């Protein structure tokens, strides 16, 4: 069975390494990232795809919001 669930990216429950990265993002940054993901993936993404993207391709996420991974991690 396939279950589709729509939610705001800022409400997504990340896990593992993605959680460690996403915790430093602002609501405005999540909004920007969500808009970009919707453009790049018009059919949506699975929860695992979203989580893995934040975990393993966070450099791209940072670029979308006009910063670097290092700058984001320095917010801690």
mmCIF file of the N, C-alpha and C atoms, coordinates in Angstrom:
data_MODEL
# 
_entry.id   MODEL 
# 
loop_
_atom_site.group_PDB 
_atom_site.id 
_atom_site.type_symbol 
_atom_site.label_atom_id 
_atom_site.label_alt_id 
_atom_site.label_comp_id 
_atom_site.label_asym_id 
_atom_site.label_entity_id 
_atom_site.label_seq_id 
_atom_site.pdbx_PDB_ins_code 
_atom_site.Cartn_x 
_atom_site.Cartn_y 
_atom_site.Cartn_z 
_atom_site.occupancy 
_atom_site.B_iso_or_equiv 
_atom_site.pdbx_formal_charge 
_atom_site.auth_seq_id 
_atom_site.auth_comp_id 
_atom_site.auth_asym_id 
_atom_site.auth_atom_id 
_atom_site.pdbx_PDB_model_num 
ATOM 1   N N  . UNK A 1 1  ? 0.830  -1.165 0.000  1.00 0.00 ? 1  UNK A N  1 
ATOM 2   C CA . UNK A 1 1  ? 0.000  0.000  0.000  1.00 0.00 ? 1  UNK A CA 1 
ATOM 3   C C  . UNK A 1 1  ? 0.880  1.235  0.000  1.00 0.00 ? 1  UNK A C  1 
ATOM 4   N N  . UNK A 1 2  ? 0.472  2.226  -0.745 1.00 0.00 ? 2  UNK A N  1 
ATOM 5   C CA . UNK A 1 2  ? 1.202  3.485  -0.826 1.00 0.00 ? 2  UNK A CA 1 
ATOM 6   C C  . UNK A 1 2  ? 0.395  4.551  -0.101 1.00 0.00 ? 2  UNK A C  1 
ATOM 7   N N  . UNK A 1 3  ? 1.040  5.210  0.860  1.00 0.00 ? 3  UNK A N  1 
ATOM 8   C CA . UNK A 1 3  ? 0.400  6.277  1.609  1.00 0.00 ? 3  UNK A CA 1 
ATOM 9   C C  . UNK A 1 3  ? 1.138  7.577  1.302  1.00 0.00 ? 3  UNK A C  1 
ATOM 10  N N  . UNK A 1 4  ? 0.410  8.583  0.881  1.00 0.00 ? 4  UNK A N  1 
ATOM 11  C CA . UNK A 1 4  ? 1.011  9.875  0.558  1.00 0.00 ? 4  UNK A CA 1 
ATOM 12  C C  . UNK A 1 4  ? 0.607  10.856 1.648  1.00 0.00 ? 4  UNK A C  1 
ATOM 13  N N  . UNK A 1 5  ? 1.605  11.570 2.130  1.00 0.00 ? 5  UNK A N  1 
ATOM 14  C CA . UNK A 1 5  ? 1.382  12.507 3.221  1.00 0.00 ? 5  UNK A CA 1 
ATOM 15  C C  . UNK A 1 5  ? 2.036  13.828 2.862  1.00 0.00 ? 5  UNK A C  1 
ATOM 16  N N  . UNK A 1 6  ? 1.257  14.894 2.855  1.00 0.00 ? 6  UNK A N  1 
ATOM 17  C CA . UNK A 1 6  ? 1.815  16.213 2.583  1.00 0.00 ? 6  UNK A CA 1 
ATOM 18  C C  . UNK A 1 6  ? 2.036  16.932 3.899  1.00 0.00 ? 6  UNK A C  1 
ATOM 19  N N  . UNK A 1 7  ? 3.230  17.529 4.030  1.00 0.00 ? 7  UNK A N  1 
ATOM 20  C CA . UNK A 1 7  ? 3.524  18.322 5.207  1.00 0.00 ? 7  UNK A CA 1 
ATOM 21  C C  . UNK A 1 7  ? 4.592  19.331 4.852  1.00 0.00 ? 7  UNK A C  1 
ATOM 22  N N  . UNK A 1 8  ? 4.690  20.354 5.657  1.00 0.00 ? 8  UNK A N  1 
ATOM 23  C CA . UNK A 1 8  ? 5.743  21.346 5.465  1.00 0.00 ? 8  UNK A CA 1 
ATOM 24  C C  . UNK A 1 8  ? 7.081  20.725 5.829  1.00 0.00 ? 8  UNK A C  1 
ATOM 25  N N  . UNK A 1 9  ? 8.106  21.099 5.090  1.00 0.00 ? 9  UNK A N  1 
ATOM 26  C CA . UNK A 1 9  ? 9.434  20.547 5.338  1.00 0.00 ? 9  UNK A CA 1 
ATOM 27  C C  . UNK A 1 9  ? 9.911  20.860 6.751  1.00 0.00 ? 9  UNK A C  1 
ATOM 28  N N  . UNK A 1 10 ? 9.569  22.041 7.266  1.00 0.00 ? 10 UNK A N  1 
ATOM 29  C CA . UNK A 1 10 ? 10.013 22.411 8.618  1.00 0.00 ? 10 UNK A CA 1 
ATOM 30  C C  . UNK A 1 10 ? 9.376  21.528 9.685  1.00 0.00 ? 10 UNK A C  1 
ATOM 31  N N  . UNK A 1 11 ? 8.302  20.791 9.339  1.00 0.00 ? 11 UNK A N  1 
ATOM 32  C CA . UNK A 1 11 ? 7.651  19.881 10.276 1.00 0.00 ? 11 UNK A CA 1 
ATOM 33  C C  . UNK A 1 11 ? 8.095  18.429 10.093 1.00 0.00 ? 11 UNK A C  1 
ATOM 34  N N  . UNK A 1 12 ? 8.960  18.209 9.127  1.00 0.00 ? 12 UNK A N  1 
ATOM 35  C CA . UNK A 1 12 ? 9.450  16.858 8.843  1.00 0.00 ? 12 UNK A CA 1 
ATOM 36  C C  . UNK A 1 12 ? 10.307 16.361 10.000 1.00 0.00 ? 12 UNK A C  1 
ATOM 37  N N  . UNK A 1 13 ? 10.165 15.105 10.370 1.00 0.00 ? 13 UNK A N  1 
ATOM 38  C CA . UNK A 1 13 ? 10.952 14.514 11.449 1.00 0.00 ? 13 UNK A CA 1 
ATOM 39  C C  . UNK A 1 13 ? 12.155 13.787 10.870 1.00 0.00 ? 13 UNK A C  1 
ATOM 40  N N  . UNK A 1 14 ? 13.271 14.501 10.797 1.00 0.00 ? 14 UNK A N  1 
ATOM 41  C CA . UNK A 1 14 ? 14.514 13.923 10.296 1.00 0.00 ? 14 UNK A CA 1 
ATOM 42  C C  . UNK A 1 14 ? 15.062 12.931 11.315 1.00 0.00 ? 14 UNK A C  1 
ATOM 43  N N  . UNK A 1 15 ? 15.936 12.032 10.841 1.00 0.00 ? 15 UNK A N  1 
ATOM 44  C CA . UNK A 1 15 ? 16.585 11.093 11.745 1.00 0.00 ? 15 UNK A CA 1 
ATOM 45  C C  . UNK A 1 15 ? 18.056 10.956 11.376 1.00 0.00 ? 15 UNK A C  1 
ATOM 46  N N  . UNK A 1 16 ? 18.818 10.387 12.277 1.00 0.00 ? 16 UNK A N  1 
ATOM 47  C CA . UNK A 1 16 ? 20.257 10.141 12.111 1.00 0.00 ? 16 UNK A CA 1 
ATOM 48  C C  . UNK A 1 16 ? 20.996 11.412 11.715 1.00 0.00 ? 16 UNK A C  1 
ATOM 49  N N  . UNK A 1 17 ? 21.913 11.318 10.766 1.00 0.00 ? 17 UNK A N  1 
ATOM 50  C CA . UNK A 1 17 ? 22.751 12.438 10.384 1.00 0.00 ? 17 UNK A CA 1 
ATOM 51  C C  . UNK A 1 17 ? 21.977 13.621 9.824  1.00 0.00 ? 17 UNK A C  1 
ATOM 52  N N  . UNK A 1 18 ? 20.853 13.366 9.191  1.00 0.00 ? 18 UNK A N  1 
ATOM 53  C CA . UNK A 1 18 ? 20.043 14.460 8.651  1.00 0.00 ? 18 UNK A CA 1 
ATOM 54  C C  . UNK A 1 18 ? 19.490 15.325 9.776  1.00 0.00 ? 18 UNK A C  1 
ATOM 55  N N  . UNK A 1 19 ? 19.126 14.698 10.869 1.00 0.00 ? 19 UNK A N  1 
ATOM 56  C CA . UNK A 1 19 ? 18.612 15.436 12.026 1.00 0.00 ? 19 UNK A CA 1 
ATOM 57  C C  . UNK A 1 19 ? 19.688 16.377 12.573 1.00 0.00 ? 19 UNK A C  1 
ATOM 58  N N  . UNK A 1 20 ? 20.916 15.882 12.625 1.00 0.00 ? 20 UNK A N  1 
ATOM 59  C CA . UNK A 1 20 ? 22.042 16.684 13.112 1.00 0.00 ? 20 UNK A CA 1 
ATOM 60  C C  . UNK A 1 20 ? 22.269 17.914 12.244 1.00 0.00 ? 20 UNK A C  1 
ATOM 61  N N  . UNK A 1 21 ? 21.968 17.824 10.974 1.00 0.00 ? 21 UNK A N  1 
ATOM 62  C CA . UNK A 1 21 ? 22.183 18.933 10.053 1.00 0.00 ? 21 UNK A CA 1 
ATOM 63  C C  . UNK A 1 21 ? 20.992 19.888 10.043 1.00 0.00 ? 21 UNK A C  1 
ATOM 64  N N  . UNK A 1 22 ? 19.798 19.345 9.957  1.00 0.00 ? 22 UNK A N  1 
ATOM 65  C CA . UNK A 1 22 ? 18.587 20.157 9.822  1.00 0.00 ? 22 UNK A CA 1 
ATOM 66  C C  . UNK A 1 22 ? 18.314 21.024 11.053 1.00 0.00 ? 22 UNK A C  1 
ATOM 67  N N  . UNK A 1 23 ? 18.809 20.622 12.192 1.00 0.00 ? 23 UNK A N  1 
ATOM 68  C CA . UNK A 1 23 ? 18.509 21.356 13.422 1.00 0.00 ? 23 UNK A CA 1 
ATOM 69  C C  . UNK A 1 23 ? 19.002 22.804 13.402 1.00 0.00 ? 23 UNK A C  1 
ATOM 70  N N  . UNK A 1 24 ? 19.950 23.130 12.547 1.00 0.00 ? 24 UNK A N  1 
ATOM 71  C CA . UNK A 1 24 ? 20.520 24.476 12.496 1.00 0.00 ? 24 UNK A CA 1 
ATOM 72  C C  . UNK A 1 24 ? 19.834 25.400 11.500 1.00 0.00 ? 24 UNK A C  1 
ATOM 73  N N  . UNK A 1 25 ? 18.870 24.883 10.759 1.00 0.00 ? 25 UNK A N  1 
ATOM 74  C CA . UNK A 1 25 ? 18.200 25.684 9.731  1.00 0.00 ? 25 UNK A CA 1 
ATOM 75  C C  . UNK A 1 25 ? 17.042 26.483 10.319 1.00 0.00 ? 25 UNK A C  1 
ATOM 76  N N  . UNK A 1 26 ? 16.811 27.673 9.763  1.00 0.00 ? 26 UNK A N  1 
ATOM 77  C CA . UNK A 1 26 ? 15.707 28.512 10.205 1.00 0.00 ? 26 UNK A CA 1 
ATOM 78  C C  . UNK A 1 26 ? 14.434 28.144 9.437  1.00 0.00 ? 26 UNK A C  1 
ATOM 79  N N  . UNK A 1 27 ? 13.303 28.636 9.922  1.00 0.00 ? 27 UNK A N  1 
ATOM 80  C CA . UNK A 1 27 ? 12.042 28.391 9.225  1.00 0.00 ? 27 UNK A CA 1 
ATOM 81  C C  . UNK A 1 27 ? 12.072 28.987 7.823  1.00 0.00 ? 27 UNK A C  1 
ATOM 82  N N  . UNK A 1 28 ? 12.664 30.150 7.680  1.00 0.00 ? 28 UNK A N  1 
ATOM 83  C CA . UNK A 1 28 ? 12.760 30.782 6.362  1.00 0.00 ? 28 UNK A CA 1 
ATOM 84  C C  . UNK A 1 28 ? 13.607 29.940 5.414  1.00 0.00 ? 28 UNK A C  1 
ATOM 85  N N  . UNK A 1 29 ? 14.682 29.374 5.933  1.00 0.00 ? 29 UNK A N  1 
ATOM 86  C CA . UNK A 1 29 ? 15.534 28.518 5.101  1.00 0.00 ? 29 UNK A CA 1 
ATOM 87  C C  . UNK A 1 29 ? 14.785 27.260 4.694  1.00 0.00 ? 29 UNK A C  1 
ATOM 88  N N  . UNK A 1 30 ? 14.026 26.671 5.625  1.00 0.00 ? 30 UNK A N  1 
ATOM 89  C CA . UNK A 1 30 ? 13.222 25.509 5.272  1.00 0.00 ? 30 UNK A CA 1 
ATOM 90  C C  . UNK A 1 30 ? 12.231 25.847 4.170  1.00 0.00 ? 30 UNK A C  1 
ATOM 91  N N  . UNK A 1 31 ? 11.620 27.028 4.236  1.00 0.00 ? 31 UNK A N  1 
ATOM 92  C CA . UNK A 1 31 ? 10.674 27.440 3.202  1.00 0.00 ? 31 UNK A CA 1 
ATOM 93  C C  . UNK A 1 31 ? 11.351 27.520 1.836  1.00 0.00 ? 31 UNK A C  1 
ATOM 94  N N  . UNK A 1 32 ? 12.543 28.092 1.794  1.00 0.00 ? 32 UNK A N  1 
ATOM 95  C CA . UNK A 1 32 ? 13.295 28.201 0.536  1.00 0.00 ? 32 UNK A CA 1 
ATOM 96  C C  . UNK A 1 32 ? 13.653 26.821 0.002  1.00 0.00 ? 32 UNK A C  1 
ATOM 97  N N  . UNK A 1 33 ? 14.132 25.959 0.874  1.00 0.00 ? 33 UNK A N  1 
ATOM 98  C CA . UNK A 1 33 ? 14.514 24.596 0.474  1.00 0.00 ? 33 UNK A CA 1 
ATOM 99  C C  . UNK A 1 33 ? 13.291 23.826 -0.018 1.00 0.00 ? 33 UNK A C  1 
ATOM 100 N N  . UNK A 1 34 ? 12.177 23.976 0.681  1.00 0.00 ? 34 UNK A N  1 
ATOM 101 C CA . UNK A 1 34 ? 10.945 23.288 0.286  1.00 0.00 ? 34 UNK A CA 1 
ATOM 102 C C  . UNK A 1 34 ? 10.509 23.713 -1.115 1.00 0.00 ? 34 UNK A C  1 
ATOM 103 N N  . UNK A 1 35 ? 10.557 24.999 -1.405 1.00 0.00 ? 35 UNK A N  1 
ATOM 104 C CA . UNK A 1 35 ? 10.185 25.489 -2.732 1.00 0.00 ? 35 UNK A CA 1 
ATOM 105 C C  . UNK A 1 35 ? 11.089 24.898 -3.809 1.00 0.00 ? 35 UNK A C  1 
ATOM 106 N N  . UNK A 1 36 ? 12.377 24.831 -3.518 1.00 0.00 ? 36 UNK A N  1 
ATOM 107 C CA . UNK A 1 36 ? 13.321 24.281 -4.485 1.00 0.00 ? 36 UNK A CA 1 
ATOM 108 C C  . UNK A 1 36 ? 13.091 22.790 -4.689 1.00 0.00 ? 36 UNK A C  1 
ATOM 109 N N  . UNK A 1 37 ? 12.848 22.067 -3.607 1.00 0.00 ? 37 UNK A N  1 
ATOM 110 C CA . UNK A 1 37 ? 12.570 20.629 -3.726 1.00 0.00 ? 37 UNK A CA 1 
ATOM 111 C C  . UNK A 1 37 ? 11.310 20.382 -4.555 1.00 0.00 ? 37 UNK A C  1 
ATOM 112 N N  . UNK A 1 38 ? 10.297 21.214 -4.353 1.00 0.00 ? 38 UNK A N  1 
ATOM 113 C CA . UNK A 1 38 ? 9.057  21.050 -5.125 1.00 0.00 ? 38 UNK A CA 1 
ATOM 114 C C  . UNK A 1 38 ? 9.296  21.268 -6.615 1.00 0.00 ? 38 UNK A C  1 
ATOM 115 N N  . UNK A 1 39 ? 10.211 22.192 -6.945 1.00 0.00 ? 39 UNK A N  1 
ATOM 116 C CA . UNK A 1 39 ? 10.548 22.427 -8.358 1.00 0.00 ? 39 UNK A CA 1 
ATOM 117 C C  . UNK A 1 39 ? 11.361 21.264 -8.928 1.00 0.00 ? 39 UNK A C  1 
ATOM 118 N N  . UNK A 1 40 ? 12.286 20.752 -8.141 1.00 0.00 ? 40 UNK A N  1 
ATOM 119 C CA . UNK A 1 40 ? 13.169 19.671 -8.613 1.00 0.00 ? 40 UNK A CA 1 
ATOM 120 C C  . UNK A 1 40 ? 12.488 18.308 -8.617 1.00 0.00 ? 40 UNK A C  1 
ATOM 121 N N  . UNK A 1 41 ? 11.534 18.125 -7.720 1.00 0.00 ? 41 UNK A N  1 
ATOM 122 C CA . UNK A 1 41 ? 10.851 16.843 -7.571 1.00 0.00 ? 41 UNK A CA 1 
ATOM 123 C C  . UNK A 1 41 ? 9.335  17.067 -7.600 1.00 0.00 ? 41 UNK A C  1 
ATOM 124 N N  . UNK A 1 42 ? 8.769  17.394 -8.754 1.00 0.00 ? 42 UNK A N  1 
ATOM 125 C CA . UNK A 1 42 ? 7.338  17.723 -8.829 1.00 0.00 ? 42 UNK A CA 1 
ATOM 126 C C  . UNK A 1 42 ? 6.417  16.574 -8.412 1.00 0.00 ? 42 UNK A C  1 
ATOM 127 N N  . UNK A 1 43 ? 6.906  15.337 -8.461 1.00 0.00 ? 43 UNK A N  1 
ATOM 128 C CA . UNK A 1 43 ? 6.100  14.189 -8.043 1.00 0.00 ? 43 UNK A CA 1 
ATOM 129 C C  . UNK A 1 43 ? 6.307  13.856 -6.570 1.00 0.00 ? 43 UNK A C  1 
ATOM 130 N N  . UNK A 1 44 ? 7.096  14.676 -5.881 1.00 0.00 ? 44 UNK A N  1 
ATOM 131 C CA . UNK A 1 44 ? 7.340  14.457 -4.465 1.00 0.00 ? 44 UNK A CA 1 
ATOM 132 C C  . UNK A 1 44 ? 8.514  13.533 -4.209 1.00 0.00 ? 44 UNK A C  1 
ATOM 133 N N  . UNK A 1 45 ? 8.787  13.326 -2.938 1.00 0.00 ? 45 UNK A N  1 
ATOM 134 C CA . UNK A 1 45 ? 9.894  12.472 -2.500 1.00 0.00 ? 45 UNK A CA 1 
ATOM 135 C C  . UNK A 1 45 ? 9.404  11.609 -1.344 1.00 0.00 ? 45 UNK A C  1 
ATOM 136 N N  . UNK A 1 46 ? 10.009 10.455 -1.187 1.00 0.00 ? 46 UNK A N  1 
ATOM 137 C CA . UNK A 1 46 ? 9.688  9.637  -0.025 1.00 0.00 ? 46 UNK A CA 1 
ATOM 138 C C  . UNK A 1 46 ? 10.384 10.228 1.196  1.00 0.00 ? 46 UNK A C  1 
ATOM 139 N N  . UNK A 1 47 ? 9.958  9.809  2.370  1.00 0.00 ? 47 UNK A N  1 
ATOM 140 C CA . UNK A 1 47 ? 10.597 10.289 3.595  1.00 0.00 ? 47 UNK A CA 1 
ATOM 141 C C  . UNK A 1 47 ? 12.078 9.921  3.611  1.00 0.00 ? 47 UNK A C  1 
ATOM 142 N N  . UNK A 1 48 ? 12.394 8.734  3.151  1.00 0.00 ? 48 UNK A N  1 
ATOM 143 C CA . UNK A 1 48 ? 13.790 8.298  3.120  1.00 0.00 ? 48 UNK A CA 1 
ATOM 144 C C  . UNK A 1 48 ? 14.598 9.143  2.149  1.00 0.00 ? 48 UNK A C  1 
ATOM 145 N N  . UNK A 1 49 ? 14.029 9.470  0.998  1.00 0.00 ? 49 UNK A N  1 
ATOM 146 C CA . UNK A 1 49 ? 14.733 10.314 0.026  1.00 0.00 ? 49 UNK A CA 1 
ATOM 147 C C  . UNK A 1 49 ? 15.014 11.704 0.604  1.00 0.00 ? 49 UNK A C  1 
ATOM 148 N N  . UNK A 1 50 ? 14.033 12.274 1.288  1.00 0.00 ? 50 UNK A N  1 
ATOM 149 C CA . UNK A 1 50 ? 14.236 13.587 1.910  1.00 0.00 ? 50 UNK A CA 1 
ATOM 150 C C  . UNK A 1 50 ? 15.320 13.508 2.967  1.00 0.00 ? 50 UNK A C  1 
ATOM 151 N N  . UNK A 1 51 ? 15.228 12.521 3.831  1.00 0.00 ? 51 UNK A N  1 
ATOM 152 C CA . UNK A 1 51 ? 16.204 12.381 4.904  1.00 0.00 ? 51 UNK A CA 1 
ATOM 153 C C  . UNK A 1 51 ? 17.611 12.159 4.355  1.00 0.00 ? 51 UNK A C  1 
ATOM 154 N N  . UNK A 1 52 ? 17.728 11.273 3.375  1.00 0.00 ? 52 UNK A N  1 
ATOM 155 C CA . UNK A 1 52 ? 19.039 10.988 2.781  1.00 0.00 ? 52 UNK A CA 1 
ATOM 156 C C  . UNK A 1 52 ? 19.611 12.204 2.061  1.00 0.00 ? 52 UNK A C  1 
ATOM 157 N N  . UNK A 1 53 ? 18.740 12.994 1.441  1.00 0.00 ? 53 UNK A N  1 
ATOM 158 C CA . UNK A 1 53 ? 19.207 14.199 0.758  1.00 0.00 ? 53 UNK A CA 1 
ATOM 159 C C  . UNK A 1 53 ? 19.839 15.156 1.760  1.00 0.00 ? 53 UNK A C  1 
ATOM 160 N N  . UNK A 1 54 ? 19.182 15.368 2.879  1.00 0.00 ? 54 UNK A N  1 
ATOM 161 C CA . UNK A 1 54 ? 19.738 16.256 3.907  1.00 0.00 ? 54 UNK A CA 1 
ATOM 162 C C  . UNK A 1 54 ? 20.988 15.656 4.541  1.00 0.00 ? 54 UNK A C  1 
ATOM 163 N N  . UNK A 1 55 ? 21.046 14.352 4.663  1.00 0.00 ? 55 UNK A N  1 
ATOM 164 C CA . UNK A 1 55 ? 22.183 13.701 5.307  1.00 0.00 ? 55 UNK A CA 1 
ATOM 165 C C  . UNK A 1 55 ? 23.400 13.662 4.387  1.00 0.00 ? 55 UNK A C  1 
ATOM 166 N N  . UNK A 1 56 ? 23.187 13.248 3.137  1.00 0.00 ? 56 UNK A N  1 
ATOM 167 C CA . UNK A 1 56 ? 24.315 12.967 2.253  1.00 0.00 ? 56 UNK A CA 1 
ATOM 168 C C  . UNK A 1 56 ? 24.595 14.044 1.208  1.00 0.00 ? 56 UNK A C  1 
ATOM 169 N N  . UNK A 1 57 ? 23.678 14.998 1.041  1.00 0.00 ? 57 UNK A N  1 
ATOM 170 C CA . UNK A 1 57 ? 23.888 16.054 0.041  1.00 0.00 ? 57 UNK A CA 1 
ATOM 171 C C  . UNK A 1 57 ? 23.582 17.422 0.652  1.00 0.00 ? 57 UNK A C  1 
ATOM 172 N N  . UNK A 1 58 ? 23.989 17.602 1.896  1.00 0.00 ? 58 UNK A N  1 
ATOM 173 C CA . UNK A 1 58 ? 23.702 18.846 2.611  1.00 0.00 ? 58 UNK A CA 1 
ATOM 174 C C  . UNK A 1 58 ? 24.422 20.036 1.988  1.00 0.00 ? 58 UNK A C  1 
ATOM 175 N N  . UNK A 1 59 ? 25.493 19.771 1.269  1.00 0.00 ? 59 UNK A N  1 
ATOM 176 C CA . UNK A 1 59 ? 26.194 20.851 0.567  1.00 0.00 ? 59 UNK A CA 1 
ATOM 177 C C  . UNK A 1 59 ? 25.244 21.535 -0.427 1.00 0.00 ? 59 UNK A C  1 
ATOM 178 N N  . UNK A 1 60 ? 24.451 20.749 -1.124 1.00 0.00 ? 60 UNK A N  1 
ATOM 179 C CA . UNK A 1 60 ? 23.473 21.302 -2.064 1.00 0.00 ? 60 UNK A CA 1 
ATOM 180 C C  . UNK A 1 60 ? 22.402 22.081 -1.318 1.00 0.00 ? 60 UNK A C  1 
ATOM 181 N N  . UNK A 1 61 ? 21.924 21.549 -0.215 1.00 0.00 ? 61 UNK A N  1 
ATOM 182 C CA . UNK A 1 61 ? 20.931 22.247 0.607  1.00 0.00 ? 61 UNK A CA 1 
ATOM 183 C C  . UNK A 1 61 ? 21.470 23.617 1.005  1.00 0.00 ? 61 UNK A C  1 
ATOM 184 N N  . UNK A 1 62 ? 22.706 23.650 1.467  1.00 0.00 ? 62 UNK A N  1 
ATOM 185 C CA . UNK A 1 62 ? 23.328 24.910 1.883  1.00 0.00 ? 62 UNK A CA 1 
ATOM 186 C C  . UNK A 1 62 ? 23.433 25.889 0.710  1.00 0.00 ? 62 UNK A C  1 
ATOM 187 N N  . UNK A 1 63 ? 23.807 25.389 -0.459 1.00 0.00 ? 63 UNK A N  1 
ATOM 188 C CA . UNK A 1 63 ? 23.914 26.243 -1.640 1.00 0.00 ? 63 UNK A CA 1 
ATOM 189 C C  . UNK A 1 63 ? 22.571 26.873 -1.992 1.00 0.00 ? 63 UNK A C  1 
ATOM 190 N N  . UNK A 1 64 ? 21.488 26.107 -1.860 1.00 0.00 ? 64 UNK A N  1 
ATOM 191 C CA . UNK A 1 64 ? 20.159 26.615 -2.180 1.00 0.00 ? 64 UNK A CA 1 
ATOM 192 C C  . UNK A 1 64 ? 19.770 27.800 -1.305 1.00 0.00 ? 64 UNK A C  1 
ATOM 193 N N  . UNK A 1 65 ? 20.313 27.873 -0.102 1.00 0.00 ? 65 UNK A N  1 
ATOM 194 C CA . UNK A 1 65 ? 19.972 28.989 0.784  1.00 0.00 ? 65 UNK A CA 1 
ATOM 195 C C  . UNK A 1 65 ? 21.091 30.018 0.849  1.00 0.00 ? 65 UNK A C  1 
ATOM 196 N N  . UNK A 1 66 ? 22.062 29.879 -0.054 1.00 0.00 ? 66 UNK A N  1 
ATOM 197 C CA . UNK A 1 66 ? 23.100 30.885 -0.199 1.00 0.00 ? 66 UNK A CA 1 
ATOM 198 C C  . UNK A 1 66 ? 24.161 30.871 0.881  1.00 0.00 ? 66 UNK A C  1 
ATOM 199 N N  . UNK A 1 67 ? 24.496 29.693 1.374  1.00 0.00 ? 67 UNK A N  1 
ATOM 200 C CA . UNK A 1 67 ? 25.518 29.590 2.409  1.00 0.00 ? 67 UNK A CA 1 
ATOM 201 C C  . UNK A 1 67 ? 26.322 28.308 2.207  1.00 0.00 ? 67 UNK A C  1 
ATOM 202 N N  . UNK A 1 68 ? 27.123 27.949 3.188  1.00 0.00 ? 68 UNK A N  1 
ATOM 203 C CA . UNK A 1 68 ? 27.915 26.718 3.129  1.00 0.00 ? 68 UNK A CA 1 
ATOM 204 C C  . UNK A 1 68 ? 27.582 25.844 4.330  1.00 0.00 ? 68 UNK A C  1 
ATOM 205 N N  . UNK A 1 69 ? 27.938 24.573 4.219  1.00 0.00 ? 69 UNK A N  1 
ATOM 206 C CA . UNK A 1 69 ? 27.758 23.664 5.352  1.00 0.00 ? 69 UNK A CA 1 
ATOM 207 C C  . UNK A 1 69 ? 28.493 24.200 6.581  1.00 0.00 ? 69 UNK A C  1 
ATOM 208 N N  . UNK A 1 70 ? 29.688 24.660 6.381  1.00 0.00 ? 70 UNK A N  1 
ATOM 209 C CA . UNK A 1 70 ? 30.501 25.152 7.495  1.00 0.00 ? 70 UNK A CA 1 
ATOM 210 C C  . UNK A 1 70 ? 29.818 26.306 8.213  1.00 0.00 ? 70 UNK A C  1 
ATOM 211 N N  . UNK A 1 71 ? 29.282 27.245 7.450  1.00 0.00 ? 71 UNK A N  1 
ATOM 212 C CA . UNK A 1 71 ? 28.583 28.382 8.065  1.00 0.00 ? 71 UNK A CA 1 
ATOM 213 C C  . UNK A 1 71 ? 27.362 27.926 8.861  1.00 0.00 ? 71 UNK A C  1 
ATOM 214 N N  . UNK A 1 72 ? 26.660 26.943 8.346  1.00 0.00 ? 72 UNK A N  1 
ATOM 215 C CA . UNK A 1 72 ? 25.491 26.422 9.052  1.00 0.00 ? 72 UNK A CA 1 
ATOM 216 C C  . UNK A 1 72 ? 25.918 25.735 10.343 1.00 0.00 ? 72 UNK A C  1 
ATOM 217 N N  . UNK A 1 73 ? 26.942 24.896 10.282 1.00 0.00 ? 73 UNK A N  1 
ATOM 218 C CA . UNK A 1 73 ? 27.382 24.176 11.482 1.00 0.00 ? 73 UNK A CA 1 
ATOM 219 C C  . UNK A 1 73 ? 27.970 25.110 12.531 1.00 0.00 ? 73 UNK A C  1 
ATOM 220 N N  . UNK A 1 74 ? 28.482 26.260 12.109 1.00 0.00 ? 74 UNK A N  1 
ATOM 221 C CA . UNK A 1 74 ? 29.039 27.226 13.057 1.00 0.00 ? 74 UNK A CA 1 
ATOM 222 C C  . UNK A 1 74 ? 27.963 27.964 13.839 1.00 0.00 ? 74 UNK A C  1 
ATOM 223 N N  . UNK A 1 75 ? 26.711 27.740 13.521 1.00 0.00 ? 75 UNK A N  1 
ATOM 224 C CA . UNK A 1 75 ? 25.603 28.373 14.246 1.00 0.00 ? 75 UNK A CA 1 
ATOM 225 C C  . UNK A 1 75 ? 25.405 27.763 15.626 1.00 0.00 ? 75 UNK A C  1 
ATOM 226 N N  . UNK A 1 76 ? 25.962 26.614 15.823 1.00 0.00 ? 76 UNK A N  1 
ATOM 227 C CA . UNK A 1 76 ? 25.750 25.880 17.090 1.00 0.00 ? 76 UNK A CA 1 
ATOM 228 C C  . UNK A 1 76 ? 26.217 26.661 18.290 1.00 0.00 ? 76 UNK A C  1 
# 
